[in-house]
């Protein structure tokens, strides 16, 4: 896994990122799944994931996950649907902690596909 103590949204060392090109305006589904592990005691730290669309964090897409025990992995999952214009796009998931405690993201999976 990869960790951060950042209290502002940031990329992990290996960014969760997908770049693609659309030939027409298309509705896409963004699906992110991971496990988050906390080094802090019960509910003393939260990890957050946010969708970043073409370089901008998208308000209203943040998902938080809090730990119940030290080093116990919690599952975090977010799904977001958006209409994108034709052209090249980069979708990322960025991460932060609530209080600056060491938080690790592992088993990360980002999928982006066109909606039916």
Z-matrix of the N, CA and C atoms (Angstrom, degrees):
N
C 1 1.456
C 2 1.511 1 111.08
N 3 1.316 2 114.68 1 167.60
C 4 1.459 3 121.37 2 177.91
C 5 1.518 4 109.18 3 -122.78
N 6 1.337 5 115.76 4 141.86
C 7 1.466 6 121.46 5 -171.96
C 8 1.513 7 112.11 6 -117.47
N 9 1.345 8 114.30 7 159.74
C 10 1.458 9 121.74 8 168.97
C 11 1.525 10 108.58 9 -147.53
N 12 1.329 11 114.93 10 155.66
C 13 1.460 12 121.43 11 171.10
C 14 1.533 13 109.42 12 -117.69
N 15 1.328 14 116.46 13 8.80
C 16 1.459 15 121.94 14 -177.36
C 17 1.534 16 111.29 15 -65.45
N 18 1.328 17 116.03 16 137.59
C 19 1.459 18 120.87 17 175.52
C 20 1.529 19 111.61 18 -99.25
N 21 1.341 20 116.27 19 5.35
C 22 1.459 21 121.85 20 170.77
C 23 1.529 22 107.33 21 -121.50
N 24 1.323 23 116.80 22 152.49
C 25 1.465 24 119.80 23 -176.36
C 26 1.518 25 111.23 24 -59.89
N 27 1.342 26 114.82 25 135.02
C 28 1.460 27 121.97 26 -176.85
C 29 1.525 28 109.57 27 -148.51
N 30 1.332 29 115.46 28 161.55
C 31 1.464 30 120.41 29 171.62
C 32 1.523 31 108.13 30 -82.29
N 33 1.318 32 116.92 31 146.41
C 34 1.457 33 120.44 32 169.80
C 35 1.521 34 107.58 33 -76.09
N 36 1.327 35 118.16 34 173.00
C 37 1.472 36 121.54 35 -177.80
C 38 1.516 37 111.59 36 -53.30
N 39 1.330 38 116.64 37 -43.67
C 40 1.457 39 122.20 38 172.21
C 41 1.522 40 106.16 39 -105.98
N 42 1.317 41 116.37 40 104.91
C 43 1.468 42 120.69 41 -172.94
C 44 1.525 43 111.33 42 -65.34
N 45 1.336 44 115.55 43 145.51
C 46 1.466 45 122.35 44 170.66
C 47 1.522 46 105.43 45 -85.29
N 48 1.338 47 117.38 46 98.48
C 49 1.458 48 121.30 47 -169.54
C 50 1.522 49 111.29 48 -147.01
N 51 1.334 50 115.40 49 139.85
C 52 1.464 51 121.91 50 175.23
C 53 1.526 52 107.34 51 -134.40
N 54 1.343 53 117.29 52 128.15
C 55 1.463 54 122.30 53 176.06
C 56 1.521 55 108.43 54 -115.14
N 57 1.334 56 116.10 55 136.52
C 58 1.467 57 121.19 56 -176.84
C 59 1.521 58 109.20 57 -152.72
N 60 1.334 59 116.19 58 165.36
C 61 1.459 60 122.31 59 178.60
C 62 1.516 61 109.12 60 -122.24
N 63 1.337 62 115.60 61 134.02
C 64 1.464 63 121.99 62 177.63
C 65 1.523 64 109.23 63 -107.73
N 66 1.328 65 117.09 64 139.22
C 67 1.462 66 120.85 65 179.40
C 68 1.529 67 112.26 66 -87.78
N 69 1.343 68 116.65 67 -13.80
C 70 1.465 69 122.39 68 178.58
C 71 1.523 70 108.25 69 -152.62
N 72 1.322 71 117.22 70 166.45
C 73 1.458 72 120.84 71 174.92
C 74 1.530 73 108.57 72 -57.64
N 75 1.327 74 116.10 73 129.10
C 76 1.466 75 121.39 74 -172.75
C 77 1.529 76 109.84 75 -141.69
N 78 1.322 77 116.36 76 140.68
C 79 1.452 78 120.69 77 170.88
C 80 1.523 79 107.41 78 -85.50
N 81 1.325 80 115.92 79 126.02
C 82 1.465 81 120.52 80 179.93
C 83 1.529 82 109.93 81 -117.06
N 84 1.313 83 115.12 82 152.58
C 85 1.451 84 123.07 83 176.47
C 86 1.526 85 107.47 84 -108.55
N 87 1.316 86 116.08 85 127.54
C 88 1.465 87 122.88 86 178.12
C 89 1.520 88 106.51 87 -108.16
N 90 1.322 89 116.79 88 123.27
C 91 1.465 90 122.35 89 -174.69
C 92 1.527 91 107.98 90 -128.90
N 93 1.339 92 116.46 91 118.40
C 94 1.466 93 121.08 92 -178.60
C 95 1.518 94 109.78 93 -125.49
N 96 1.324 95 115.84 94 130.85
C 97 1.460 96 123.01 95 -179.54
C 98 1.524 97 108.62 96 -133.98
N 99 1.339 98 116.62 97 136.98
C 100 1.459 99 120.29 98 178.41
C 101 1.525 100 109.84 99 -159.06
N 102 1.312 101 115.01 100 172.31
C 103 1.457 102 121.70 101 168.63
C 104 1.522 103 107.43 102 -114.43
N 105 1.338 104 115.70 103 140.67
C 106 1.461 105 121.49 104 179.93
C 107 1.524 106 108.17 105 -120.72
N 108 1.334 107 115.74 106 131.43
C 109 1.461 108 121.91 107 179.08
C 110 1.529 109 108.63 108 -118.88
N 111 1.323 110 116.28 109 138.95
C 112 1.464 111 122.38 110 -175.77
C 113 1.524 112 110.44 111 -115.72
N 114 1.335 113 115.87 112 141.13
C 115 1.460 114 120.39 113 176.95
C 116 1.528 115 110.93 114 -89.87
N 117 1.338 116 117.55 115 -8.65
C 118 1.468 117 121.62 116 -177.14
C 119 1.525 118 110.93 117 -91.49
N 120 1.313 119 115.20 118 166.15
C 121 1.466 120 122.05 119 179.88
C 122 1.531 121 110.89 120 -70.22
N 123 1.312 122 115.12 121 177.94
C 124 1.462 123 123.77 122 -173.47
C 125 1.534 124 112.20 123 -47.10
N 126 1.331 125 115.03 124 121.09
C 127 1.459 126 125.41 125 175.27
C 128 1.532 127 113.99 126 52.47
N 129 1.332 128 117.69 127 21.52
C 130 1.462 129 120.85 128 178.14
C 131 1.525 130 111.01 129 -84.97
N 132 1.329 131 117.24 130 -13.01
C 133 1.462 132 121.34 131 -178.10
C 134 1.514 133 109.65 132 -141.61
N 135 1.311 134 115.40 133 147.18
C 136 1.460 135 122.06 134 174.86
C 137 1.523 136 108.22 135 -128.62
N 138 1.328 137 116.47 136 144.71
C 139 1.452 138 121.67 137 172.46
C 140 1.516 139 108.48 138 -106.97
N 141 1.323 140 117.04 139 143.98
C 142 1.456 141 122.22 140 -178.91
C 143 1.523 142 110.23 141 -124.55
N 144 1.325 143 116.10 142 142.68
C 145 1.462 144 124.06 143 172.23
C 146 1.522 145 107.02 144 -119.40
N 147 1.339 146 117.53 145 141.86
C 148 1.459 147 121.25 146 175.87
C 149 1.523 148 108.95 147 -138.77
N 150 1.330 149 116.39 148 144.25
C 151 1.467 150 122.07 149 176.01
C 152 1.529 151 108.14 150 -77.05
N 153 1.329 152 115.61 151 134.34
C 154 1.457 153 122.89 152 175.47
C 155 1.521 154 106.68 153 -118.83
N 156 1.317 155 115.12 154 119.99
C 157 1.469 156 121.64 155 -175.68
C 158 1.525 157 108.78 156 -112.05
N 159 1.322 158 116.68 157 113.12
C 160 1.465 159 122.63 158 178.14
C 161 1.526 160 112.73 159 51.07
N 162 1.350 161 116.29 160 41.99
C 163 1.457 162 121.30 161 173.78
C 164 1.517 163 115.63 162 95.22
N 165 1.333 164 118.17 163 -2.69
C 166 1.463 165 120.95 164 179.91
C 167 1.520 166 110.75 165 -122.38
N 168 1.342 167 116.72 166 129.63
C 169 1.461 168 120.49 167 174.09
C 170 1.523 169 108.39 168 -66.48
N 171 1.331 170 117.41 169 135.60
C 172 1.457 171 122.54 170 -174.50
C 173 1.531 172 109.78 171 -94.17
N 174 1.321 173 116.33 172 113.32
C 175 1.461 174 122.33 173 178.92
C 176 1.526 175 109.88 174 -56.92
N 177 1.317 176 116.08 175 136.57
C 178 1.462 177 120.80 176 177.37
C 179 1.512 178 114.52 177 90.20
N 180 1.345 179 117.96 178 1.34
C 181 1.472 180 120.03 179 -179.00
C 182 1.523 181 112.72 180 -108.12
N 183 1.328 182 118.04 181 2.58
C 184 1.461 183 120.58 182 -177.71
C 185 1.529 184 110.90 183 -71.23
N 186 1.321 185 115.59 184 138.06
C 187 1.466 186 122.83 185 176.57
C 188 1.525 187 107.22 186 -124.38
N 189 1.344 188 117.12 187 131.75
C 190 1.462 189 120.53 188 179.35
C 191 1.518 190 110.48 189 -110.35
N 192 1.327 191 114.50 190 157.32
C 193 1.458 192 121.27 191 179.29
C 194 1.524 193 106.85 192 -147.29
N 195 1.340 194 117.10 193 128.78
C 196 1.458 195 121.29 194 -179.40
C 197 1.516 196 111.16 195 -111.56
N 198 1.324 197 115.89 196 148.97
C 199 1.460 198 120.59 197 -178.06
C 200 1.518 199 112.90 198 -89.65
N 201 1.312 200 116.36 199 142.68
C 202 1.457 201 121.25 200 177.49
C 203 1.527 202 111.87 201 -94.74
N 204 1.320 203 117.47 202 -32.27
C 205 1.463 204 121.59 203 175.85
C 206 1.520 205 108.74 204 -139.69
N 207 1.305 206 116.32 205 158.10
C 208 1.462 207 121.20 206 178.85
C 209 1.523 208 109.20 207 -61.78
N 210 1.335 209 115.50 208 133.31
C 211 1.464 210 124.08 209 177.18
C 212 1.534 211 114.18 210 61.52
N 213 1.328 212 117.81 211 21.17
C 214 1.458 213 121.97 212 174.73
C 215 1.528 214 108.01 213 -95.14
N 216 1.329 215 118.06 214 120.36
C 217 1.461 216 121.62 215 -176.88
C 218 1.526 217 110.94 216 -73.90
N 219 1.328 218 115.82 217 131.31
C 220 1.461 219 123.16 218 175.79
C 221 1.529 220 107.68 219 -112.80
N 222 1.324 221 117.36 220 142.04
C 223 1.458 222 121.35 221 179.30
C 224 1.522 223 110.45 222 -85.86
N 225 1.320 224 116.31 223 136.29
C 226 1.461 225 122.65 224 175.60
C 227 1.519 226 107.81 225 -125.02
N 228 1.335 227 116.62 226 134.00
C 229 1.456 228 121.23 227 -176.92
C 230 1.521 229 108.71 228 -141.89
N 231 1.337 230 117.00 229 131.38
C 232 1.460 231 119.93 230 174.23
C 233 1.524 232 109.40 231 -136.08
N 234 1.319 233 115.10 232 144.44
C 235 1.464 234 122.97 233 176.78
C 236 1.524 235 107.00 234 -129.80
N 237 1.323 236 116.27 235 132.08
C 238 1.461 237 122.52 236 -176.28
C 239 1.521 238 107.84 237 -138.46
N 240 1.324 239 117.23 238 135.65
C 241 1.459 240 122.44 239 179.03
C 242 1.524 241 108.63 240 -116.21
N 243 1.334 242 116.63 241 134.57
C 244 1.460 243 120.94 242 -178.59
C 245 1.530 244 109.72 243 -148.09
N 246 1.320 245 116.40 244 148.41
C 247 1.460 246 121.87 245 174.05
C 248 1.524 247 107.99 246 -94.42
N 249 1.325 248 116.28 247 125.96
C 250 1.456 249 121.93 248 -179.29
C 251 1.523 250 110.21 249 -118.36
N 252 1.323 251 116.21 250 142.36
C 253 1.463 252 121.97 251 178.03
C 254 1.524 253 110.18 252 -71.82
N 255 1.327 254 116.21 253 165.74
C 256 1.464 255 119.99 254 175.98
C 257 1.526 256 109.30 255 -61.25
N 258 1.330 257 115.62 256 153.22
C 259 1.459 258 120.79 257 179.86
C 260 1.512 259 111.76 258 121.15
N 261 1.328 260 115.64 259 -172.66
C 262 1.454 261 122.04 260 -177.58
C 263 1.534 262 110.48 261 -86.08
N 264 1.328 263 115.90 262 139.33
C 265 1.465 264 121.76 263 179.95
C 266 1.526 265 109.86 264 -138.40
N 267 1.326 266 115.59 265 147.54
C 268 1.453 267 121.67 266 172.66
C 269 1.521 268 108.61 267 -124.08
N 270 1.316 269 115.72 268 124.02
C 271 1.458 270 122.93 269 176.12
C 272 1.524 271 107.33 270 -109.12
N 273 1.331 272 116.11 271 128.99
C 274 1.463 273 120.86 272 177.01
C 275 1.522 274 108.93 273 -129.27
N 276 1.306 275 115.54 274 158.76
C 277 1.453 276 122.36 275 166.94
C 278 1.522 277 105.72 276 -113.24
N 279 1.334 278 115.95 277 126.04
C 280 1.470 279 121.18 278 179.72
C 281 1.520 280 108.59 279 -111.58
N 282 1.317 281 116.45 280 163.21
C 283 1.459 282 121.44 281 -167.93
C 284 1.524 283 111.97 282 -135.63
N 285 1.339 284 115.85 283 152.11
C 286 1.463 285 121.29 284 171.41
C 287 1.525 286 109.14 285 -154.92
N 288 1.333 287 115.43 286 167.46
C 289 1.461 288 121.93 287 173.38
C 290 1.521 289 108.13 288 -111.22
N 291 1.311 290 116.35 289 159.69
C 292 1.458 291 119.98 290 179.95
C 293 1.521 292 112.13 291 -75.33
N 294 1.334 293 116.56 292 -46.24
C 295 1.455 294 120.82 293 -171.82
C 296 1.524 295 114.54 294 -118.41
N 297 1.334 296 118.23 295 8.06
C 298 1.461 297 120.95 296 178.37
C 299 1.515 298 114.70 297 86.80
N 300 1.337 299 117.49 298 9.41
C 301 1.462 300 120.71 299 176.14
C 302 1.518 301 110.82 300 -76.51
N 303 1.305 302 117.55 301 153.27
C 304 1.463 303 121.37 302 179.99
C 305 1.530 304 110.47 303 -64.09
N 306 1.315 305 115.39 304 121.57
C 307 1.462 306 122.97 305 -178.07
C 308 1.519 307 107.55 306 -129.36
N 309 1.338 308 116.77 307 132.92
C 310 1.463 309 122.23 308 -175.06
C 311 1.517 310 110.18 309 -116.71
N 312 1.331 311 115.74 310 132.61
C 313 1.462 312 122.92 311 174.93
C 314 1.518 313 107.70 312 -104.70
N 315 1.319 314 116.56 313 129.78
C 316 1.461 315 121.25 314 -179.75
C 317 1.527 316 109.70 315 -138.47
N 318 1.328 317 115.65 316 167.77
C 319 1.478 318 121.74 317 180.00
C 320 1.528 319 110.21 318 50.02
N 321 1.327 320 117.67 319 47.17
C 322 1.465 321 122.97 320 -174.54
C 323 1.521 322 111.23 321 -83.25
N 324 1.335 323 115.52 322 135.98
C 325 1.461 324 120.45 323 179.45
C 326 1.528 325 109.29 324 -141.82
N 327 1.338 326 116.72 325 119.26
C 328 1.465 327 123.16 326 176.63
C 329 1.515 328 107.92 327 -115.23
N 330 1.347 329 115.75 328 124.39
C 331 1.463 330 121.09 329 177.60
C 332 1.526 331 108.00 330 -126.05
N 333 1.340 332 115.96 331 138.59
C 334 1.454 333 121.63 332 175.88
C 335 1.529 334 106.58 333 -133.43
N 336 1.331 335 116.31 334 127.46
C 337 1.463 336 119.28 335 178.50
C 338 1.521 337 109.83 336 -147.40
N 339 1.340 338 116.18 337 161.93
C 340 1.473 339 120.31 338 179.76
C 341 1.526 340 109.49 339 -75.52
N 342 1.331 341 114.24 340 139.63
C 343 1.469 342 119.55 341 179.49
C 344 1.521 343 109.45 342 -72.57
N 345 1.337 344 115.92 343 147.26
C 346 1.480 345 118.38 344 179.38
C 347 1.516 346 111.49 345 -68.60
